[in-house]
Every structure is written in structure tokens, then in C-alpha cells.
Amino acid sequence: MDIDRALGRAWRDDAPWDLLTRLCELDDRLGGHPGEARAAELVGDALRDAGVRDVETRPFEMVRWTRGRTDLTVRVPDRDLDRQFEAVALPYSPAGEVDAPLVDVGHGTPEEIADADLRDRVALASTGTPAGADRRIHRMEKVGQAADAGAAAFVFANHAPGQLPPTGALRFGDAAAIPGVGVSAETGDWLREYADAGASVSLSVAAETEPGTSRNVVGHLGPDTDDAILLVAHLDGHDVGEAALDNGCGVAVLLGALRILGHVESGLETRVVVAAVGSEELGLLGSEALAADLDPDRLRAVVNCDGVGRFRRLRALTHTSDALTDLAAGVVDDLNHPLEVSERPHPYSDHWPFLRRGVPAIQLHSERPDDEGHWERGWTHTRADTREKADVRTIREHAMVTALLVRELASDGRAPPRVDPATVRERLVETGAKPGMVAAGIWPDEW
């Protein structure tokens, strides 16, 4: 079958949507838990059906986090007022009891945290990034710098309305220094008012952090060449919702792309390593385990399907690689598909263990047309991340783009130049990312 017929066939292929449905039906896919193990089985079966060969599940040891009960009470002494609010513990929050004054630190920027007296206090910050900021400020950076400033706990208030407490890991793969919880935007509005009135909070977090096992699913497509392209998506998700957008859609796009490529005769000239990795949401644990199994010098490029398939507005994050920028632009120009490109590197997805070793990496992402600012999460990392937000047509379109991009990378003579890790490091320093990465414990030791 030629590529045009394979693309046409994709318009009537329900397998990616069916896989998304099966993943969303699981109780949850949090790393190290039974739902993630079942997700690995479902994905493995889907990859085999798509023609991926030598599919195997590779368990790896990790630190598993299990949530218990979380209670948050606010007291305003001058008003003789006590109120309880819904709060959701964030993965790798330690268990603990905290009773301390509440301090509003705005967006939790480094400057706002430095200006506040947080010693033995509870920091309250928005999940958003200030308008006009030149970079996104990650939650790990905020909680890490607050802990360094002596904070006893951290409360993240969602900046998006809808009574949706947010979640998200506080550290990469291990317990954080202080408890951290998420509250809704509406609760955050009350808490800011009460903080200004001298309120204190009583916070109780029950959680377990213990040894566990997660899983990667790995296979191969195309000829058995020494060099390879890595096509990867993470199959895990947070336990508060269905994790449809983050990252069920990414897994569905990966499957759709493979089902296109698998039907193209002589369509690949380079081997494609296919990987659905676990425990990304807990700190890229699956991709770190995968990177230990692969020779980075043999990888031509990484195509990371994290955030793709959610909304039609496609984004390509090319992490300092001009060649990948040009390649992505060429593919979508032929399709007349909208695309936004950013070459700024970031370390918060599964390309990172490879990018920091010099492998060119492109992350395929997508955003709602009305999103503004840096990496708006929308419904993801909340209980509203459910399947009805996804659209089968967008998944099909993005699968086509992904397939054509992988096919181009797999063509002889299309290997992009290696990325210089020193250039990545310098770019992260220039954009102000280093202090946050250091606070989060993810700045590479060799740097």
C-alpha cells in the first residue's frame, strides 16, 4: 500500500479511539499501580495488532506513591471563623500534619518567594505563570524554592476555574521535602483573602511512599538497522481523572501513526523503536529506564507524543534543533495543517533523558486556540481530564502528521545533526530555567 492510501485508510480507523476508550475505563493509571500495569497490557496488544514486532513489557523498579485522605482547614482568628476546603495531595507529598500561618506568594515566582517570609509557614501560589513572563514556572520549581526558604507546606491553587483541584508530582521519583496539595481556583480566591486577614491553616496529608514496579512496553517497526528513531508516548496518568488528554490522546496518536506506517510498503528505511513508557507523571521514570537500555549514539532522533492529539492546534517543540524545526514545517506545509514551533528546550517530558545526551528531540504537543501564556494545562492534571474532551478527528489528523514525520526521519539522508548538550545547557541558563531545575533536583550533575 502506498502512503496516500495508508493515510486515507486512517480516516476510517477506529483502533486509536478504541484504545483511548479502554485506557480511560481503567480506575486509574498512576505509576506503579494495577491500572498502569493493565494499561501496559492493552497497549502491548494494540502495538502487536499494528504490526510492531518483538513487543515486550519491561518492568522496572521505582518509588510508588499512594494517596490517602487530605484535610485542609482555615482559621481566621479575628473573625472567629473556621472553614474546611477540598484539597488533593500531590504525588510524592509526604504524609504529615501542619498547623501554620498562611502566606500568599502570588504565582510563586522566584522573586515572590524570595520576598516572602516563609519560614514555618504555608505558602499559597497559583498554578499559573504571570502574564508577560518569558518562561513557564513549573510546580517543582515553586515547591523546591519554597522548601529551601523554610516553608512547612505548599498549597497550589488552580488558575483555571471549575472547582478543579490540580495535581502533579512534586519531585522526580522520590518524596518531596514538604507536603504539597492542590485546591481549586475558587478555593484559592478564598484562601488569598484569608491569608491577607492573618489566617492559619491546619493541613493533614495521609500518603505512602514505598518501593514499587512500573512498566515500559517496547517493540520495533521497520528494517533491522543499527541506527534507529525512537517514537515514544507515556501510558500512565494521574489518578484523579481518566487521563484522557494527558496522555491517552498521545498514546492513541502513537498507535494511529504506527498503523499508517505498518501498511506502507517499503515505507521505512531506518528502524523505529516504539515505546509506551510508564511513570512519566512521577518524574520521567519510564523514559529514564528506557534510556538506560538504549545506546544514545545509535538514536537518530526522538519523537515524543506527549500532549499531541488533544486539540487541532499542533505544536512542535524542537529543543534547539533547527533541522527538526525545518522538517516539521515541511511535513505540515504539505498537509496545510496549522503548526506552531518553539525551539526552547525544557526537561519535563520523556525526551529529556535523550536530549541531555545529545539526541535531537521533537515533542508533539497541542493547545486550545484560546490558550494564552506558557503551557496552559487546561483540564489536564484534574478530574475533568475525561474522554469526552478528546476528538477522534484530531487524533486521526495528528497521527497522520506523526507518521509522515517519522517516515521522513527514517529516510536515508534525513538524519538531523546531533544536539550539543552544552548548547542545551546554555539555552536553559539563558531562559532562567536553571534555578528552578536545581530547586527541583533535576539539573544534571555533570552540568
C-alpha positions in Angstrom: 0.0 0.0 0.0 1.4 3.5 -0.9 1.4 6.3 1.7 -1.6 8.1 0.2 -3.8 5.0 0.5 -2.5 4.4 4.0 -3.4 8.0 5.0 -6.9 7.6 3.5 -7.3 4.3 5.4 -6.5 6.1 8.7 -9.7 8.2 8.3 -11.8 5.1 8.9 -9.5 3.5 11.5 -11.2 3.3 14.9 -8.4 1.4 16.7 -6.7 4.5 18.2 -10.0 5.7 19.6 -10.9 2.3 20.9 -7.5 2.1 22.7 -8.1 5.6 24.3 -11.5 4.3 25.4 -10.1 1.2 27.1 -7.4 3.3 28.9 -10.0 5.8 30.2 -12.1 2.9 31.5 -9.4 1.9 34.0 -9.8 3.0 37.5 -6.5 5.0 37.2 -3.1 4.7 35.6 -0.9 6.2 38.3 2.7 4.8 38.1 3.3 1.6 40.0 -0.4 0.7 40.5 -2.6 -2.0 38.9 -4.2 0.3 36.4 -0.9 1.2 34.9 0.0 -2.5 34.6 -3.3 -3.2 32.8 -2.7 -0.2 30.5 0.7 -1.7 29.5 -1.1 -5.0 28.6 -3.7 -3.1 26.5 -1.1 -1.0 24.7 1.1 -4.1 24.1 -1.8 -5.9 22.4 -2.6 -2.8 20.3 1.0 -2.5 19.1 1.2 -6.1 18.1 -2.0 -5.7 16.1 -0.5 -2.7 14.4 2.4 -4.9 13.1 5.0 -3.8 15.7 7.4 -6.8 16.2 9.2 -8.1 19.3 6.8 -6.3 21.6 7.8 -6.9 25.2 6.9 -5.5 28.6 9.9 -4.4 30.6 9.3 -3.9 34.3 11.5 -1.5 36.3 11.8 -0.7 39.9 10.6 2.7 41.1 9.2 4.6 44.1 5.4 4.2 44.3 3.2 6.8 45.8 -0.3 6.1 47.2 -2.7 8.8 48.2 -4.8 8.7 51.4 -7.0 11.3 52.9 -6.3 15.0 52.8 -7.9 17.6 55.0 -7.5 21.4 54.9 -9.0 23.7 57.5 -8.5 27.5 57.6 -8.9 29.6 60.7 -9.3 33.4 60.8 -8.9 34.3 64.5 -10.2 37.9 64.2 -13.4 36.7 62.7 -13.8 33.5 64.8 -14.0 31.6 61.6 -13.1 28.0 60.8 -13.7 26.6 57.3 -12.9 23.3 55.6 -11.9 23.1 51.9 -11.4 20.3 49.5 -7.7 19.7 48.8 -5.9 17.0 46.8 -2.4 15.8 47.8 0.2 15.9 45.0 2.2 12.8 44.2 5.3 12.4 46.4 3.8 14.7 49.0 5.0 13.2 52.3 2.4 12.4 54.9 2.3 14.9 57.7 0.4 17.3 59.9 1.0 21.0 59.6 -0.5 23.9 61.6 0.9 27.2 60.5 0.2 30.7 59.2 -0.8 31.0 55.5 1.2 33.3 53.2 0.1 34.3 49.7 3.1 34.2 47.3 1.2 35.1 44.1 2.3 33.0 41.3 5.2 31.5 43.3 7.9 33.1 41.1 11.5 33.1 42.5 11.2 36.8 43.3 7.8 36.4 45.1 9.1 33.5 47.2 12.4 35.4 48.0 10.4 38.5 49.1 8.1 36.4 51.5 8.9 35.2 55.0 8.0 31.5 54.6 9.9 30.0 57.5 7.5 27.6 59.3 4.6 28.9 57.2 2.4 27.5 54.5 2.9 29.0 51.0 -0.1 29.6 48.7 0.6 30.1 45.0 -1.3 30.0 41.7 -0.5 27.2 39.3 -0.2 29.8 36.5 2.7 31.9 35.3 2.4 35.7 35.3 1.3 37.4 32.1 4.4 38.6 30.2 6.8 36.1 31.8 9.4 34.8 29.5 9.1 31.2 30.7 6.8 28.8 32.4 7.5 28.3 36.1 7.0 24.6 37.0 5.3 23.4 40.2 8.5 21.5 41.1 10.4 24.8 41.0 7.9 26.6 43.1 7.7 23.9 45.9 11.5 23.3 45.8 12.3 27.0 46.3 9.6 27.3 49.0 11.1 24.4 50.8 14.5 26.0 50.6 13.0 29.1 52.1 11.8 27.2 55.1 8.1 26.7 54.2 6.3 24.0 56.1 3.9 23.1 53.3 2.7 24.3 49.9 -0.8 24.9 48.6 -1.3 25.2 44.8 -4.4 27.0 43.7 -5.6 26.2 40.2 -5.7 29.3 38.0 -8.4 27.8 35.8 -11.9 27.9 37.2 -14.3 25.0 37.5 -13.9 23.7 41.1 -10.9 21.6 40.0 -8.1 20.9 42.4 -5.0 20.2 40.4 -2.4 17.5 40.9 1.1 16.9 39.7 4.3 15.4 41.1 6.4 17.4 43.5 9.7 15.7 42.8 11.2 13.4 40.2 10.8 9.9 41.6 11.0 10.4 45.4 9.3 12.1 48.3 9.3 15.9 48.5 10.7 17.8 51.4 7.4 19.3 52.4 3.7 18.3 51.9 2.0 19.8 48.9 -1.7 19.9 47.9 -3.9 21.4 45.2 -7.0 23.4 45.6 -9.5 24.8 43.1 -9.3 28.3 41.7 -12.5 29.1 43.7 -10.9 27.9 47.0 -7.7 29.8 46.1 -9.7 33.0 45.9 -11.0 32.5 49.5 -7.5 31.5 50.7 -5.9 34.6 49.4 -8.5 36.7 51.1 -8.0 34.8 54.4 -4.2 35.0 54.1 -4.4 38.8 53.9 -6.5 38.6 57.1 -3.8 36.7 59.0 -5.3 33.2 58.7 -3.6 29.9 59.6 -4.2 26.5 58.2 -4.3 23.0 59.5 -3.2 20.6 56.8 -3.3 16.8 57.2 -1.9 14.5 54.4 -2.0 10.8 54.6 0.1 9.1 51.9 2.5 6.2 51.4 5.8 6.3 49.5 7.3 2.8 49.1 9.2 0.6 46.6 7.1 -0.4 43.5 7.2 -1.6 40.0 6.3 0.2 36.8 6.4 -0.9 33.2 7.5 0.1 29.7 6.2 -1.6 26.5 8.8 -1.7 23.8 8.9 -3.0 20.2 10.3 -2.4 16.7 9.0 -1.4 13.3 10.8 -1.2 10.0 14.1 -2.7 8.9 16.7 -4.1 11.4 19.2 -1.3 11.1 21.9 -0.3 13.6 20.6 3.3 13.8 17.0 3.9 15.0 14.4 6.5 15.6 12.6 6.5 19.0 8.8 7.0 18.9 7.6 7.3 22.5 4.5 8.2 24.5 3.7 7.8 28.2 0.8 5.5 29.1 0.5 6.4 32.7 -1.7 9.2 34.1 -2.8 10.9 37.3 -5.3 9.1 39.5 -7.8 12.0 39.9 -9.4 11.7 36.4 -9.3 9.5 33.3 -6.1 11.0 32.0 -7.7 11.1 28.5 -5.8 14.2 27.3 -2.7 13.6 29.3 -1.7 11.3 27.9 -4.3 8.9 26.5 -4.5 11.0 23.3 -0.7 10.8 22.9 -0.8 7.0 23.1 -3.7 7.0 20.6 -1.8 9.2 18.2 1.3 6.9 18.5 -0.9 3.9 17.7 -2.5 5.7 14.8 0.9 6.6 13.3 2.1 3.0 13.6 -1.0 1.7 11.9 -0.3 4.0 9.0 3.4 3.2 8.8 2.8 -0.5 9.1 0.7 -0.5 6.0 3.2 1.3 3.8 5.2 -1.0 1.6 9.0 -0.2 1.9 8.0 3.0 3.8 10.8 2.9 6.4 14.5 2.8 5.7 15.5 3.0 9.4 14.4 1.0 12.4 11.8 2.6 14.6 12.0 1.8 18.3 8.4 2.1 19.6 8.0 2.7 23.4 5.0 3.3 25.6 6.6 4.2 28.9 5.3 4.2 32.5 5.6 6.7 35.4 6.2 9.8 33.3 4.0 11.8 35.6 6.1 10.7 38.6 9.3 12.1 37.1 10.1 10.5 33.7 10.9 7.2 35.4 10.0 5.1 32.4 12.0 7.1 29.9 15.0 7.1 32.2 14.8 3.3 32.4 14.4 3.1 28.6 17.4 5.4 28.1 19.5 3.0 30.2 18.6 0.2 27.7 19.3 2.2 24.5 22.6 3.5 23.0 22.0 7.2 22.5 24.7 7.2 19.8 22.5 4.9 17.8 19.4 7.1 18.0 18.9 9.4 15.1 16.1 11.3 16.8 13.3 11.1 19.4 9.7 11.8 18.5 7.8 12.3 21.8 4.0 12.1 21.7 3.1 14.0 24.8 0.3 16.5 24.5 -0.4 15.7 20.9 -4.0 14.8 19.8 -5.8 17.0 22.3 -6.6 20.0 20.2 -6.2 20.7 16.5 -3.6 23.5 17.0 -0.5 21.4 16.8 2.8 22.5 18.4 6.3 21.2 17.7 8.8 21.7 20.5 12.2 21.1 18.8 14.6 21.8 21.7 17.3 23.8 19.8 17.3 21.6 16.7 16.9 23.8 13.5 16.8 20.6 11.4 13.8 19.3 13.3 12.1 22.7 13.0 12.5 22.7 9.3 11.5 19.0 9.0 8.3 19.6 10.9 7.4 22.7 9.0 7.9 20.9 5.7 5.6 18.0 6.7 2.7 20.2 7.8 3.1 22.6 4.8 2.4 19.6 2.5 -0.8 18.9 4.5 -1.8 22.6 5.0 -2.1 21.8 8.7 -1.6 24.6 11.3 1.6 24.4 13.3 3.4 26.4 15.9 7.1 25.7 16.6 9.3 26.5 19.6 12.9 25.6 19.8 13.2 26.4 23.5 14.3 23.3 25.5 12.6 22.0 28.6 13.2 19.0 30.8 9.6 18.0 31.8 8.8 15.1 29.4 10.1 11.9 28.0 12.5 13.4 25.5 14.7 14.7 28.3 16.8 11.6 29.2 17.8 11.5 25.5 18.1 15.2 24.7 20.6 15.8 27.5 22.8 13.1 25.9 22.7 14.9 22.5 19.9 13.1 20.7 17.8 15.5 18.6 14.2 15.5 20.0 10.9 16.8 18.9 7.8 16.8 21.3 4.5 16.9 19.5 2.0 18.9 21.6 -1.2 20.8 21.1 -3.2 23.6 22.6 -6.7 25.1 22.6 -7.0 28.1 20.2 -7.9 30.4 23.2 -5.0 29.3 25.4 -2.6 32.0 26.4 0.7 32.0 28.3 3.1 29.2 28.9 1.9 25.6 28.7 -1.7 26.1 29.8 -2.8 22.7 31.3 -6.5 23.3 30.9 -8.3 20.2 32.1 -5.2 18.0 32.5 -4.0 17.0 36.0 -7.6 17.4 37.2 -10.7 15.2 37.5 -12.0 16.9 34.4 -9.4 15.2 32.1 -12.0 12.9 30.7 -12.6 11.2 27.3 -15.4 13.5 26.0 -12.8 16.3 25.8 -11.0 14.4 23.1 -11.9 14.4 19.4 -11.4 11.4 17.1 -10.7 13.6 14.1 -7.9 15.4 15.8 -6.3 12.1 16.8 -6.5 10.9 13.2 -5.0 14.1 11.8 -2.2 14.2 14.3 -1.5 10.5 13.7 -1.0 11.3 10.0 1.4 14.2 10.8 3.3 11.9 13.2 3.5 9.1 10.7 4.8 11.4 7.9 7.3 13.0 10.3 8.7 9.6 11.4 8.8 8.5 7.8 10.9 11.5 6.8 13.2 10.9 9.7 13.5 7.2 8.7 14.5 8.2 5.1 18.2 7.8 4.1 20.0 11.1 4.3 17.5 12.7 6.7 19.3 12.2 10.0 19.4 15.6 11.8 22.7 16.8 13.3 23.3 15.8 16.9 22.4 18.4 19.5 25.3 19.7 21.6 24.4 19.2 25.3 26.4 22.4 26.1 24.0 24.3 23.8 21.0 22.9 25.6 22.6 23.8 28.9 23.4 27.3 27.8 19.9 27.8 26.5 18.3 26.6 29.8 20.6 29.1 31.6 19.7 31.9 29.3 16.0 31.4 29.7 16.3 31.3 33.5 15.4 27.6 33.9 18.5 26.5 35.8 17.5 27.8 39.3 14.1 26.0 39.1 15.7 22.8 37.9 18.2 23.0 40.7 15.4 23.5 43.2 13.5 20.6 41.7 16.6 18.4 41.8 16.7 17.8 38.1 19.8 19.8 37.0 22.2 17.2 35.7 25.1 16.6 38.0 27.6 16.6 35.0 26.5 20.1 34.2 
